[in-house]
Amino acid sequence: MNIKPLQVFVGFLCMTAILVNGSKSFPASSEGAPIIHVRETTHAFSPVFEGEKLSHTFTVLNQGTIDLNIKRVTTS
């Protein structure tokens, strides 16, 4: 079993899931703005067999008073 591609894949999944460092809310600078809150920003998968499909759901909340528009997500 070749574990290197699996490690790269799991690392990629974890990096794509990182939106902010830690669970934080970022209040907007003015009244009536969206406030993004991410409860969990990373996830570590348990070891799996090569070829298994992995998934994890990250919850992003808007705690502000107007719509939160997420236009782009990038990896770091």
Secondary structure, DSSP 8 states (H G I E B T S, - for coil): ---HHHHHHHHHHHHHH-SSSSSEEE--SSSS---EEES----------TT--------EEE-SSS----------
